[in-house]
């Protein structure tokens, strides 16, 4: 995985986590905006472009049987 690919995957995961926390009321609208601005700064600083399809491909994996 190239550095750009890695950073793009980090961006997608950050957006997914932010959305999950906001949708499930773990953070306020103001907190969401603050985090979104930090994510945008990361994206701009690293000159990352990402498609909706790439954003939609991010996921969280949970296994209740994991020990």
PyMOL Python script that loads the backbone (N, CA, C, O; Angstrom):
from pymol import cmd

cmd.read_pdbstr("""\
ATOM      1  N   UNK A   1       0.854  -1.173   0.000  1.00  0.00           N
ATOM      2  CA  UNK A   1       0.000   0.000   0.000  1.00  0.00           C
ATOM      3  C   UNK A   1       0.900   1.236   0.000  1.00  0.00           C
ATOM      4  O   UNK A   1       1.806   1.363   0.824  1.00  0.00           O
ATOM      5  N   UNK A   2       0.634   2.129  -0.927  1.00  0.00           N
ATOM      6  CA  UNK A   2       1.425   3.358  -0.997  1.00  0.00           C
ATOM      7  C   UNK A   2       1.034   4.307   0.131  1.00  0.00           C
ATOM      8  O   UNK A   2       0.011   4.118   0.789  1.00  0.00           O
ATOM      9  N   UNK A   3       1.849   5.315   0.342  1.00  0.00           N
ATOM     10  CA  UNK A   3       1.570   6.310   1.380  1.00  0.00           C
ATOM     11  C   UNK A   3       0.236   7.011   1.118  1.00  0.00           C
ATOM     12  O   UNK A   3      -0.534   7.248   2.048  1.00  0.00           O
ATOM     13  N   UNK A   4      -0.039   7.347  -0.153  1.00  0.00           N
ATOM     14  CA  UNK A   4      -1.303   8.010  -0.515  1.00  0.00           C
ATOM     15  C   UNK A   4      -2.489   7.100  -0.230  1.00  0.00           C
ATOM     16  O   UNK A   4      -3.512   7.550   0.287  1.00  0.00           O
ATOM     17  N   UNK A   5      -2.353   5.822  -0.566  1.00  0.00           N
ATOM     18  CA  UNK A   5      -3.432   4.864  -0.311  1.00  0.00           C
ATOM     19  C   UNK A   5      -3.678   4.726   1.194  1.00  0.00           C
ATOM     20  O   UNK A   5      -4.823   4.677   1.642  1.00  0.00           O
ATOM     21  N   UNK A   6      -2.593   4.663   1.964  1.00  0.00           N
ATOM     22  CA  UNK A   6      -2.719   4.548   3.415  1.00  0.00           C
ATOM     23  C   UNK A   6      -3.432   5.768   3.995  1.00  0.00           C
ATOM     24  O   UNK A   6      -4.334   5.631   4.822  1.00  0.00           O
ATOM     25  N   UNK A   7      -3.028   6.952   3.561  1.00  0.00           N
ATOM     26  CA  UNK A   7      -3.657   8.176   4.068  1.00  0.00           C
ATOM     27  C   UNK A   7      -5.115   8.274   3.633  1.00  0.00           C
ATOM     28  O   UNK A   7      -5.958   8.761   4.386  1.00  0.00           O
ATOM     29  N   UNK A   8      -5.413   7.813   2.422  1.00  0.00           N
ATOM     30  CA  UNK A   8      -6.798   7.808   1.953  1.00  0.00           C
ATOM     31  C   UNK A   8      -7.634   6.858   2.813  1.00  0.00           C
ATOM     32  O   UNK A   8      -8.778   7.171   3.143  1.00  0.00           O
ATOM     33  N   UNK A   9      -7.076   5.707   3.176  1.00  0.00           N
ATOM     34  CA  UNK A   9      -7.812   4.772   4.032  1.00  0.00           C
ATOM     35  C   UNK A   9      -8.011   5.357   5.431  1.00  0.00           C
ATOM     36  O   UNK A   9      -9.060   5.161   6.044  1.00  0.00           O
ATOM     37  N   UNK A  10      -7.008   6.072   5.932  1.00  0.00           N
ATOM     38  CA  UNK A  10      -7.142   6.728   7.235  1.00  0.00           C
ATOM     39  C   UNK A  10      -8.237   7.792   7.191  1.00  0.00           C
ATOM     40  O   UNK A  10      -9.013   7.933   8.135  1.00  0.00           O
ATOM     41  N   UNK A  11      -8.292   8.531   6.101  1.00  0.00           N
ATOM     42  CA  UNK A  11      -9.324   9.551   5.928  1.00  0.00           C
ATOM     43  C   UNK A  11     -10.716   8.923   5.928  1.00  0.00           C
ATOM     44  O   UNK A  11     -11.620   9.408   6.609  1.00  0.00           O
ATOM     45  N   UNK A  12     -10.885   7.858   5.174  1.00  0.00           N
ATOM     46  CA  UNK A  12     -12.184   7.181   5.104  1.00  0.00           C
ATOM     47  C   UNK A  12     -12.603   6.657   6.476  1.00  0.00           C
ATOM     48  O   UNK A  12     -13.768   6.772   6.855  1.00  0.00           O
ATOM     49  N   UNK A  13     -11.666   6.086   7.214  1.00  0.00           N
ATOM     50  CA  UNK A  13     -11.973   5.565   8.550  1.00  0.00           C
ATOM     51  C   UNK A  13     -12.323   6.689   9.511  1.00  0.00           C
ATOM     52  O   UNK A  13     -13.214   6.533  10.345  1.00  0.00           O
ATOM     53  N   UNK A  14     -11.634   7.818   9.405  1.00  0.00           N
ATOM     54  CA  UNK A  14     -11.923   8.966  10.274  1.00  0.00           C
ATOM     55  C   UNK A  14     -13.334   9.489  10.028  1.00  0.00           C
ATOM     56  O   UNK A  14     -14.066   9.796  10.969  1.00  0.00           O
ATOM     57  N   UNK A  15     -13.706   9.587   8.755  1.00  0.00           N
ATOM     58  CA  UNK A  15     -15.057  10.060   8.413  1.00  0.00           C
ATOM     59  C   UNK A  15     -16.103   9.066   8.908  1.00  0.00           C
ATOM     60  O   UNK A  15     -17.129   9.468   9.456  1.00  0.00           O
ATOM     61  N   UNK A  16     -15.853   7.782   8.720  1.00  0.00           N
ATOM     62  CA  UNK A  16     -16.787   6.751   9.187  1.00  0.00           C
ATOM     63  C   UNK A  16     -16.982   6.839  10.699  1.00  0.00           C
ATOM     64  O   UNK A  16     -18.114   6.812  11.182  1.00  0.00           O
ATOM     65  N   UNK A  17     -15.899   6.941  11.437  1.00  0.00           N
ATOM     66  CA  UNK A  17     -15.989   7.007  12.897  1.00  0.00           C
ATOM     67  C   UNK A  17     -16.696   8.278  13.351  1.00  0.00           C
ATOM     68  O   UNK A  17     -17.525   8.240  14.260  1.00  0.00           O
ATOM     69  N   UNK A  18     -16.372   9.398  12.724  1.00  0.00           N
ATOM     70  CA  UNK A  18     -17.024  10.666  13.065  1.00  0.00           C
ATOM     71  C   UNK A  18     -18.527  10.550  12.839  1.00  0.00           C
ATOM     72  O   UNK A  18     -19.324  10.936  13.694  1.00  0.00           O
ATOM     73  N   UNK A  19     -18.906  10.016  11.683  1.00  0.00           N
ATOM     74  CA  UNK A  19     -20.329   9.882  11.371  1.00  0.00           C
ATOM     75  C   UNK A  19     -21.026   8.946  12.348  1.00  0.00           C
ATOM     76  O   UNK A  19     -22.130   9.239  12.808  1.00  0.00           O
ATOM     77  N   UNK A  20     -20.391   7.821  12.669  1.00  0.00           N
ATOM     78  CA  UNK A  20     -20.978   6.863  13.614  1.00  0.00           C
ATOM     79  C   UNK A  20     -21.239   7.532  14.964  1.00  0.00           C
ATOM     80  O   UNK A  20     -22.329   7.418  15.526  1.00  0.00           O
ATOM     81  N   UNK A  21     -20.232   8.227  15.472  1.00  0.00           N
ATOM     82  CA  UNK A  21     -20.371   8.878  16.776  1.00  0.00           C
ATOM     83  C   UNK A  21     -21.437   9.962  16.756  1.00  0.00           C
ATOM     84  O   UNK A  21     -22.197  10.098  17.715  1.00  0.00           O
ATOM     85  N   UNK A  22     -21.503  10.726  15.688  1.00  0.00           N
ATOM     86  CA  UNK A  22     -22.481  11.810  15.611  1.00  0.00           C
ATOM     87  C   UNK A  22     -23.896  11.266  15.448  1.00  0.00           C
ATOM     88  O   UNK A  22     -24.815  11.711  16.136  1.00  0.00           O
ATOM     89  N   UNK A  23     -24.076  10.310  14.549  1.00  0.00           N
ATOM     90  CA  UNK A  23     -25.405   9.740  14.302  1.00  0.00           C
ATOM     91  C   UNK A  23     -25.968   9.091  15.560  1.00  0.00           C
ATOM     92  O   UNK A  23     -27.175   9.131  15.798  1.00  0.00           O
ATOM     93  N   UNK A  24     -25.096   8.496  16.362  1.00  0.00           N
ATOM     94  CA  UNK A  24     -25.539   7.802  17.572  1.00  0.00           C
ATOM     95  C   UNK A  24     -25.477   8.675  18.821  1.00  0.00           C
ATOM     96  O   UNK A  24     -25.502   8.166  19.942  1.00  0.00           O
ATOM     97  N   UNK A  25     -25.397   9.978  18.628  1.00  0.00           N
ATOM     98  CA  UNK A  25     -25.469  10.977  19.703  1.00  0.00           C
ATOM     99  C   UNK A  25     -24.365  10.867  20.750  1.00  0.00           C
ATOM    100  O   UNK A  25     -24.581  11.185  21.920  1.00  0.00           O
ATOM    101  N   UNK A  26     -23.183  10.418  20.331  1.00  0.00           N
ATOM    102  CA  UNK A  26     -22.040  10.397  21.227  1.00  0.00           C
ATOM    103  C   UNK A  26     -21.344  11.756  21.272  1.00  0.00           C
ATOM    104  O   UNK A  26     -20.520  12.011  22.151  1.00  0.00           O
ATOM    105  N   UNK A  27     -21.686  12.635  20.306  1.00  0.00           N
ATOM    106  CA  UNK A  27     -21.103  13.973  20.309  1.00  0.00           C
ATOM    107  C   UNK A  27     -22.113  14.975  19.768  1.00  0.00           C
ATOM    108  O   UNK A  27     -23.036  14.623  19.033  1.00  0.00           O
ATOM    109  N   UNK A  28     -21.918  16.209  20.143  1.00  0.00           N
ATOM    110  CA  UNK A  28     -22.812  17.292  19.740  1.00  0.00           C
ATOM    111  C   UNK A  28     -22.510  17.748  18.316  1.00  0.00           C
ATOM    112  O   UNK A  28     -21.509  17.349  17.721  1.00  0.00           O
ATOM    113  N   UNK A  29     -23.382  18.580  17.788  1.00  0.00           N
ATOM    114  CA  UNK A  29     -23.151  19.156  16.462  1.00  0.00           C
ATOM    115  C   UNK A  29     -21.864  19.980  16.452  1.00  0.00           C
ATOM    116  O   UNK A  29     -21.108  19.948  15.481  1.00  0.00           O
ATOM    117  N   UNK A  30     -21.620  20.713  17.529  1.00  0.00           N
ATOM    118  CA  UNK A  30     -20.404  21.534  17.608  1.00  0.00           C
ATOM    119  C   UNK A  30     -19.152  20.665  17.610  1.00  0.00           C
ATOM    120  O   UNK A  30     -18.169  20.989  16.944  1.00  0.00           O
ATOM    121  N   UNK A  31     -19.183  19.564  18.355  1.00  0.00           N
ATOM    122  CA  UNK A  31     -18.048  18.641  18.372  1.00  0.00           C
ATOM    123  C   UNK A  31     -17.856  18.011  16.992  1.00  0.00           C
ATOM    124  O   UNK A  31     -16.726  17.848  16.530  1.00  0.00           O
ATOM    125  N   UNK A  32     -18.954  17.660  16.342  1.00  0.00           N
ATOM    126  CA  UNK A  32     -18.884  17.097  14.998  1.00  0.00           C
ATOM    127  C   UNK A  32     -18.221  18.074  14.034  1.00  0.00           C
ATOM    128  O   UNK A  32     -17.362  17.688  13.241  1.00  0.00           O
ATOM    129  N   UNK A  33     -18.621  19.335  14.106  1.00  0.00           N
ATOM    130  CA  UNK A  33     -18.038  20.358  13.233  1.00  0.00           C
ATOM    131  C   UNK A  33     -16.542  20.522  13.483  1.00  0.00           C
ATOM    132  O   UNK A  33     -15.762  20.661  12.541  1.00  0.00           O
ATOM    133  N   UNK A  34     -16.147  20.507  14.754  1.00  0.00           N
ATOM    134  CA  UNK A  34     -14.734  20.654  15.104  1.00  0.00           C
ATOM    135  C   UNK A  34     -13.912  19.490  14.534  1.00  0.00           C
ATOM    136  O   UNK A  34     -12.841  19.701  13.965  1.00  0.00           O
ATOM    137  N   UNK A  35     -14.414  18.279  14.687  1.00  0.00           N
ATOM    138  CA  UNK A  35     -13.705  17.109  14.174  1.00  0.00           C
ATOM    139  C   UNK A  35     -13.685  17.126  12.649  1.00  0.00           C
ATOM    140  O   UNK A  35     -12.669  16.791  12.040  1.00  0.00           O
ATOM    141  N   UNK A  36     -14.805  17.514  12.023  1.00  0.00           N
ATOM    142  CA  UNK A  36     -14.841  17.594  10.569  1.00  0.00           C
ATOM    143  C   UNK A  36     -13.796  18.579  10.049  1.00  0.00           C
ATOM    144  O   UNK A  36     -13.150  18.318   9.034  1.00  0.00           O
ATOM    145  N   UNK A  37     -13.628  19.699  10.734  1.00  0.00           N
ATOM    146  CA  UNK A  37     -12.610  20.669  10.328  1.00  0.00           C
ATOM    147  C   UNK A  37     -11.202  20.088  10.441  1.00  0.00           C
ATOM    148  O   UNK A  37     -10.355  20.353   9.588  1.00  0.00           O
ATOM    149  N   UNK A  38     -10.945  19.305  11.477  1.00  0.00           N
ATOM    150  CA  UNK A  38      -9.633  18.658  11.622  1.00  0.00           C
ATOM    151  C   UNK A  38      -9.407  17.630  10.511  1.00  0.00           C
ATOM    152  O   UNK A  38      -8.303  17.509   9.980  1.00  0.00           O
ATOM    153  N   UNK A  39     -10.462  16.898  10.168  1.00  0.00           N
ATOM    154  CA  UNK A  39     -10.363  15.921   9.084  1.00  0.00           C
ATOM    155  C   UNK A  39     -10.081  16.636   7.766  1.00  0.00           C
ATOM    156  O   UNK A  39      -9.253  16.181   6.977  1.00  0.00           O
ATOM    157  N   UNK A  40     -10.767  17.749   7.526  1.00  0.00           N
ATOM    158  CA  UNK A  40     -10.539  18.525   6.300  1.00  0.00           C
ATOM    159  C   UNK A  40      -9.112  19.061   6.241  1.00  0.00           C
ATOM    160  O   UNK A  40      -8.500  19.061   5.173  1.00  0.00           O
ATOM    161  N   UNK A  41      -8.578  19.514   7.366  1.00  0.00           N
ATOM    162  CA  UNK A  41      -7.194  19.997   7.402  1.00  0.00           C
ATOM    163  C   UNK A  41      -6.227  18.863   7.044  1.00  0.00           C
ATOM    164  O   UNK A  41      -5.279  19.071   6.286  1.00  0.00           O
ATOM    165  N   UNK A  42      -6.467  17.670   7.588  1.00  0.00           N
ATOM    166  CA  UNK A  42      -5.651  16.495   7.265  1.00  0.00           C
ATOM    167  C   UNK A  42      -5.723  16.215   5.758  1.00  0.00           C
ATOM    168  O   UNK A  42      -4.708  15.954   5.111  1.00  0.00           O
ATOM    169  N   UNK A  43      -6.934  16.274   5.224  1.00  0.00           N
ATOM    170  CA  UNK A  43      -7.120  16.016   3.793  1.00  0.00           C
ATOM    171  C   UNK A  43      -6.393  17.060   2.946  1.00  0.00           C
ATOM    172  O   UNK A  43      -5.719  16.711   1.978  1.00  0.00           O
ATOM    173  N   UNK A  44      -6.526  18.322   3.302  1.00  0.00           N
ATOM    174  CA  UNK A  44      -5.870  19.396   2.544  1.00  0.00           C
ATOM    175  C   UNK A  44      -4.348  19.321   2.668  1.00  0.00           C
ATOM    176  O   UNK A  44      -3.631  19.454   1.676  1.00  0.00           O
ATOM    177  N   UNK A  45      -3.864  19.108   3.881  1.00  0.00           N
ATOM    178  CA  UNK A  45      -2.421  19.049   4.119  1.00  0.00           C
ATOM    179  C   UNK A  45      -1.772  17.936   3.302  1.00  0.00           C
ATOM    180  O   UNK A  45      -0.672  18.100   2.776  1.00  0.00           O
ATOM    181  N   UNK A  46      -2.462  16.808   3.203  1.00  0.00           N
ATOM    182  CA  UNK A  46      -1.917  15.650   2.508  1.00  0.00           C
ATOM    183  C   UNK A  46      -2.379  15.537   1.058  1.00  0.00           C
ATOM    184  O   UNK A  46      -2.061  14.570   0.366  1.00  0.00           O
ATOM    185  N   UNK A  47      -3.135  16.541   0.610  1.00  0.00           N
ATOM    186  CA  UNK A  47      -3.615  16.593  -0.778  1.00  0.00           C
ATOM    187  C   UNK A  47      -4.291  15.279  -1.182  1.00  0.00           C
ATOM    188  O   UNK A  47      -3.944  14.664  -2.190  1.00  0.00           O
ATOM    189  N   UNK A  48      -5.262  14.871  -0.368  1.00  0.00           N
ATOM    190  CA  UNK A  48      -5.962  13.608  -0.580  1.00  0.00           C
ATOM    191  C   UNK A  48      -7.316  13.874  -1.223  1.00  0.00           C
ATOM    192  O   UNK A  48      -8.095  14.702  -0.752  1.00  0.00           O
ATOM    193  N   UNK A  49      -7.577  13.159  -2.301  1.00  0.00           N
ATOM    194  CA  UNK A  49      -8.908  13.164  -2.903  1.00  0.00           C
ATOM    195  C   UNK A  49      -9.493  11.780  -2.702  1.00  0.00           C
ATOM    196  O   UNK A  49      -8.794  10.772  -2.809  1.00  0.00           O
ATOM    197  N   UNK A  50     -10.794  11.743  -2.406  1.00  0.00           N
ATOM    198  CA  UNK A  50     -11.441  10.464  -2.124  1.00  0.00           C
ATOM    199  C   UNK A  50     -12.847  10.498  -2.700  1.00  0.00           C
ATOM    200  O   UNK A  50     -13.535  11.516  -2.619  1.00  0.00           O
ATOM    201  N   UNK A  51     -13.269   9.388  -3.279  1.00  0.00           N
ATOM    202  CA  UNK A  51     -14.599   9.316  -3.881  1.00  0.00           C
ATOM    203  C   UNK A  51     -15.632   8.841  -2.851  1.00  0.00           C
ATOM    204  O   UNK A  51     -15.285   8.311  -1.795  1.00  0.00           O
ATOM    205  N   UNK A  52     -16.891   9.043  -3.186  1.00  0.00           N
ATOM    206  CA  UNK A  52     -17.965   8.530  -2.330  1.00  0.00           C
ATOM    207  C   UNK A  52     -17.860   7.011  -2.204  1.00  0.00           C
ATOM    208  O   UNK A  52     -18.087   6.449  -1.132  1.00  0.00           O
ATOM    209  N   UNK A  53     -17.517   6.363  -3.298  1.00  0.00           N
ATOM    210  CA  UNK A  53     -17.386   4.908  -3.280  1.00  0.00           C
ATOM    211  C   UNK A  53     -16.275   4.461  -2.329  1.00  0.00           C
ATOM    212  O   UNK A  53     -16.417   3.470  -1.613  1.00  0.00           O
ATOM    213  N   UNK A  54     -15.168   5.206  -2.333  1.00  0.00           N
ATOM    214  CA  UNK A  54     -14.073   4.874  -1.409  1.00  0.00           C
ATOM    215  C   UNK A  54     -14.501   5.126   0.031  1.00  0.00           C
ATOM    216  O   UNK A  54     -14.189   4.330   0.917  1.00  0.00           O
ATOM    217  N   UNK A  55     -15.216   6.227   0.275  1.00  0.00           N
ATOM    218  CA  UNK A  55     -15.722   6.487   1.623  1.00  0.00           C
ATOM    219  C   UNK A  55     -16.673   5.380   2.060  1.00  0.00           C
ATOM    220  O   UNK A  55     -16.618   4.914   3.198  1.00  0.00           O
ATOM    221  N   UNK A  56     -17.546   4.964   1.144  1.00  0.00           N
ATOM    222  CA  UNK A  56     -18.522   3.920   1.469  1.00  0.00           C
ATOM    223  C   UNK A  56     -17.878   2.559   1.700  1.00  0.00           C
ATOM    224  O   UNK A  56     -18.490   1.683   2.311  1.00  0.00           O
ATOM    225  N   UNK A  57     -16.650   2.368   1.220  1.00  0.00           N
ATOM    226  CA  UNK A  57     -15.994   1.069   1.375  1.00  0.00           C
ATOM    227  C   UNK A  57     -15.390   0.879   2.770  1.00  0.00           C
ATOM    228  O   UNK A  57     -15.037  -0.241   3.140  1.00  0.00           O
ATOM    229  N   UNK A  58     -15.269   1.949   3.537  1.00  0.00           N
ATOM    230  CA  UNK A  58     -14.722   1.834   4.897  1.00  0.00           C
ATOM    231  C   UNK A  58     -15.732   1.110   5.783  1.00  0.00           C
ATOM    232  O   UNK A  58     -16.942   1.282   5.636  1.00  0.00           O
ATOM    233  N   UNK A  59     -15.215   0.299   6.701  1.00  0.00           N
ATOM    234  CA  UNK A  59     -16.128  -0.389   7.608  1.00  0.00           C
ATOM    235  C   UNK A  59     -15.463  -0.670   8.944  1.00  0.00           C
ATOM    236  O   UNK A  59     -14.241  -0.631   9.088  1.00  0.00           O
ATOM    237  N   UNK A  60     -16.321  -0.954   9.912  1.00  0.00           N
ATOM    238  CA  UNK A  60     -15.863  -1.382  11.235  1.00  0.00           C
ATOM    239  C   UNK A  60     -16.201  -2.854  11.348  1.00  0.00           C
ATOM    240  O   UNK A  60     -17.289  -3.272  10.954  1.00  0.00           O
ATOM    241  N   UNK A  61     -15.297  -3.632  11.874  1.00  0.00           N
ATOM    242  CA  UNK A  61     -15.524  -5.060  12.016  1.00  0.00           C
ATOM    243  C   UNK A  61     -15.626  -5.388  13.499  1.00  0.00           C
ATOM    244  O   UNK A  61     -14.775  -5.005  14.302  1.00  0.00           O
ATOM    245  N   UNK A  62     -16.683  -6.103  13.835  1.00  0.00           N
ATOM    246  CA  UNK A  62     -16.887  -6.506  15.222  1.00  0.00           C
ATOM    247  C   UNK A  62     -17.255  -7.986  15.233  1.00  0.00           C
ATOM    248  O   UNK A  62     -18.069  -8.441  14.430  1.00  0.00           O
ATOM    249  N   UNK A  63     -16.646  -8.727  16.149  1.00  0.00           N
ATOM    250  CA  UNK A  63     -16.940 -10.141  16.308  1.00  0.00           C
ATOM    251  C   UNK A  63     -17.223 -10.392  17.778  1.00  0.00           C
ATOM    252  O   UNK A  63     -16.315 -10.353  18.607  1.00  0.00           O
ATOM    253  N   UNK A  64     -18.490 -10.650  18.100  1.00  0.00           N
ATOM    254  CA  UNK A  64     -18.878 -10.866  19.492  1.00  0.00           C
ATOM    255  C   UNK A  64     -18.282 -12.124  20.081  1.00  0.00           C
ATOM    256  O   UNK A  64     -18.210 -12.269  21.301  1.00  0.00           O
ATOM    257  N   UNK A  65     -17.859 -13.024  19.235  1.00  0.00           N
ATOM    258  CA  UNK A  65     -17.273 -14.292  19.717  1.00  0.00           C
ATOM    259  C   UNK A  65     -15.771 -14.204  19.892  1.00  0.00           C
ATOM    260  O   UNK A  65     -15.154 -15.173  20.334  1.00  0.00           O
ATOM    261  N   UNK A  66     -15.173 -13.096  19.567  1.00  0.00           N
ATOM    262  CA  UNK A  66     -13.709 -12.949  19.717  1.00  0.00           C
ATOM    263  C   UNK A  66     -13.357 -13.029  21.199  1.00  0.00           C
ATOM    264  O   UNK A  66     -14.050 -12.471  22.050  1.00  0.00           O
ATOM    265  N   UNK A  67     -12.288 -13.720  21.483  1.00  0.00           N
ATOM    266  CA  UNK A  67     -11.853 -13.867  22.887  1.00  0.00           C
ATOM    267  C   UNK A  67     -10.415 -13.438  23.013  1.00  0.00           C
ATOM    268  O   UNK A  67      -9.852 -13.481  24.107  1.00  0.00           O
TER     269      UNK A  67
END
""", "prot")
cmd.dss("prot")
cmd.show_as("cartoon", "prot")
cmd.util.cbc("prot")
cmd.orient("prot")
